[in-house]
Amino acid sequence: MAQLSGIERGLFIHALGVAVTEAREYKSHLGLLLVDLSNLARINHYHGYQAGDSILLTAQQQLLAISRLPDTVFRVGSHRFGFILPDLGNPAYIALAMNRVHRVLQSELHGDSGLLGVEIRIGIAINRQGAREAMTILALAEASLAQAKLGGVQRIEDVLREGGDEPVSLRLEQRFAEALKDNAFELHFQPKIDLGSGQVCSAEALLRWQTGGEYIAPEMVVQLAEAAGQTYELTKWVVHRALRQLKDWQGSLDIGLALNVPASLAGDPDLPTLLHDAIAIWGVPPARLTVELTESAVIEDKQSGFDNLLKIREQGINISIDDFGTGYSSLSYFKHIPAAELKIDKSFVDSMLVDGQDLELVKVIIYIAHKFGLKVVAEGVEDRASLDILRELGCDMGQGYFFSEPLPRSEFECWMRNWRGLAE
């Protein structure tokens, strides 16, 4: 195994051990990437150590930006980084993570025309449900990296087979590209209920993709788009399909539509233009459209994110801050946020009946949001008891399986025709 630096090695091994313990406790999957900048010694030789140090700093910053989690990225050698991937929903997601890391670093470390190109090699290992010890998964990642540095072809299915026999389609990224080209996605719709009147005030448009006879999780679809560098194209498809549906419903269903924008586009200067052009094409009132962005996405690049939100609001489009309460924002956030509503994260709504602290958090969010003129939507309303508490607290809207799961267009239209409001 390659020599690791002293203090960083200890921190890395400790963090990996903690991640393995948590994976074992929660029966989750853990991934590990070893990212090696293989020709850094030559770059130092020809261009000086300042050039090499700049490359290392940029690489670490980019890995931290991809992770967004504490204690997951470490410099574990002179030109090597360890990247811990906790709580993988599916072991196959490690292929998406590896592709994204390679694509981002390849883009950011290209250097100027007179600088040697950086050679990026990545070793990978999977630990299903914490079954292996930290040093074992590290050894597997080292072996994978050694193969990559020798020019060997890394077969992801072989890595996955080491930890189990779960079938994985390695053509998923190719299928995604084909689906985007062929408009093979669809939107499902989940109603948002006004908790005062009991009427449907809007619906959230949610992306769905079925391939090979099964639905692919929306989170994985977004990861596929990011790995392929097609996040903007996927968002463009969602925006136009949602607005086309709003156009079709004019005169029959008097509701608005909310749609999600990926975190990576929160500060993209092309986002306001995309929305403006789509509204012009489909001719729907902008007030019927709500753009949902996660709180963490906005505050991560606060200046660009807020600038974008202001431009979107100036078009007459509503803005909703999704998953509120999970982004560690300060109270000053409320003073400047150019949004019309907040969505309380589902995790707080789920546990507020049994956790007094979460109940207090829900109360505080509703109170402060109203003080700043914001409507509040509670996500994850699953039962009558939760609904009753939210109404008592003055929450404006609710969304969740107690009302309806996300439905295909025809089923949603049927549900709308049969909805009679909230019975007391």
VENJOUR-V336301 format. One record per pair of residues at least 4 apart in sequence whose C-alpha atoms are under 8 Angstrom apart, sorted by the first residue. I is the first residue (numbers start at 0). GAP is how many residues later the second one is. Records with the same first field share a line. If there is no record, write none. Layout:
BEGIN
I=GAP  GAP
END
This chain:
BEGIN
0=138  141
1=75  140
2=74
3=4  5  72  73  74
4=4  71  72  73
5=4
6=4
7=4  66  67  68
8=4  67
9=4
10=4  63
11=4  62  64  70
12=4  121  122
13=4
14=4  56  57
15=4  68  118
16=4  116  117
17=4
18=4  11  65  67
19=4  10  107  110  112  113  114
20=4  109
21=4  6  108
22=4  5  6  7  63  64  105  106  107
23=4  105  106  107
24=104  105
25=103
26=101  102  103
27=58  59  60  61  100  101  102
28=57  58  59  60  61  62  97  98  99  100  101
29=54  55  56  57  58  61  96  97  98  99  100
30=53  54  55  57  60  63  93  94  95  96
31=50  51  52  53  92  93  94  105  106  109
32=49  50  51  52  65  89  90  91  92  108
33=46  47  48  49  88  89  90  107  108  111
34=45  46  47  48  85  86  87  88
35=43  44  45  84  85  86  109
36=42  43  81  82  83  84
37=41  80  81  82  83  111
38=4  79  80
39=4  12  39  78
40=4
41=4
42=4  5  6  8  9  72  73
43=4  5  6  7  8
44=4
46=4  5  68
47=4
48=4
49=4
50=4
51=4
52=4
53=4
54=4  54
55=4  23
56=4
57=4  50  51
58=4  46  49  50
59=4  13  14  15  21
60=4
61=4  42  43
62=4  10  20  38
63=4  5  8  9
65=35
66=5  6
71=10  11  12  13
72=8  9  10  11
73=7  8  9
74=4  5  6  7
75=4  5  6
76=4
87=5  6
88=4
90=35  37  69
91=4  68  76
92=4  127
93=4  30  32
94=4  61
95=4  127  128  131
96=4  130
97=4  24  26
98=4  128
99=4  126  127  128
100=4
101=4  18  20
102=4  124
103=4
104=4  15
105=4  12  14
108=8  9
109=7  8
110=4  5  6
120=24  27  28
121=22  23  26
122=18  19  20  21  22  23  25
123=16  17  18  20  21  35
124=12  13  15  16  19  34
125=11  33  34  37
126=4  5  10  36
127=4  35  36
131=4  5
132=4
133=4
134=4
135=4
136=4
137=4
138=4
139=4
140=4
141=4
142=4
143=4  10
144=4
145=4
146=4  5  6  7
147=4  5  6
154=4
155=4  14
156=4  11  13
157=4
158=4
159=4  5  6
160=4  5
170=4
171=4
172=4  51  55
173=4
174=4  36
175=4  45  48  49
176=4
177=4
178=4  5  6
179=4  5  54
182=54
183=25
184=22  23  24  25
185=21  22  23
186=18  19  20  21  51  54  55  221  222
187=17  18  19  20  218  219  220  221
188=14  15  16  17  217  218  219  220  223
189=13  14  15  16  209  210  214  215  216  217  222
190=9  10  11  12  13  208  212  213  215
191=8  9  10  11  12  205  206  207
192=5  6  7  8  9  204  205  206  210
193=4  5  6  7  202  203  204
194=4  196  200  201  202  203
195=195  200  201
196=224  225
197=223  224
198=222  223
199=55  221
200=54  55
201=53  54  55  56
202=52  53  54  55
203=53  54  55
204=37  52  53  54  55
205=53  54  200
206=11  31
207=7  8  9  10
208=6  7  8  9  12
209=4  5  6
210=4  5
215=4  5
216=4
217=4
218=4
219=4
220=4
221=4  9  40
222=4
223=4
224=4  5  6  9
225=4  5
229=4
230=4  31  33  34
231=4  33
232=4
233=4
234=4  26  27
235=4  38
236=4
237=4  21
238=4  20  36  39
239=4  38
240=4
241=4  15  17
242=4  35  36  39  41
243=4  38
244=4
245=4  10  11  38
246=35  36  37
248=4  5
249=4
254=33
255=31  32  33  34
256=31  32  33
257=31  32  33  34
258=30  31  32  33
259=31  32  33
260=4  5  30  31  32
261=4  31
262=30  31  33  34  35
263=4  33
264=6
265=5  27  31  32  38  39  42
266=4  31  34  37  38  39  40  41
267=36  37  40
268=4  35  39
269=4
270=4  37
271=4  36  39  40
272=4
273=4
274=4  37
275=4  39
276=4
277=4
278=4  5  6  7
279=4
283=4
284=4
285=29  30  31  32
286=29  30  31
287=29  30
288=28  29
289=27  28  29  30
290=26  27  28  29
291=27  28  29  30
292=4  5  26  27  28  29
293=4  27  28  29  30
294=4  26  27  28  29  30  31  32
295=4  30  31  32
296=4  8
297=4  7  8
298=6  28  30
300=4
301=4
302=4
303=4
304=4
305=4  31  32
306=4
307=4
308=4  10  29  30
309=4  28
310=4
311=4  5  6  7
312=4  5  6  25  26
317=21  22
318=19  20  21  22
319=19  20  21  22  23
320=18  20  21  22
321=20  21  22  23
322=20  21  22  23
323=18  19  20  21
324=4  19  20  40
325=19
328=4
330=4
331=4
332=4
333=35  38
334=37
338=35
339=33  34  35
340=33  34  35  36
341=27  32  33  34  35
342=33  34  35  36
343=4  5  18  21  32  33  34  35
344=4  33  34  35
345=4  32  33  34  35
346=4  33
347=4  10  11  13  14
348=4  9  10  13  29  30  31  32  37
349=30  31  32
350=4  7  8
351=4  5  6  7  10  34
352=6  32  33
354=4
355=4
356=4
357=4
358=4
359=4
360=4
361=4
362=4  30
363=4
364=4
365=4  10  27  28  29
366=4
367=4
368=4  5  6  7
369=4  5  6
374=20  21  22
375=19  20  21
376=18  19  20  21  22
377=12  17  19  20  21
378=19  20  21
379=18  19  20  21
380=5  6  17  18  19  20  21  22
381=4  18  19  20  21
382=4  19
383=4  18
384=4
385=4
386=4  11
387=4
388=4
389=4  5
390=4  5
398=4
399=4  5
400=4
405=6
406=4  5
407=4
408=4
409=4
410=4
411=4
412=4
413=4
414=4
END
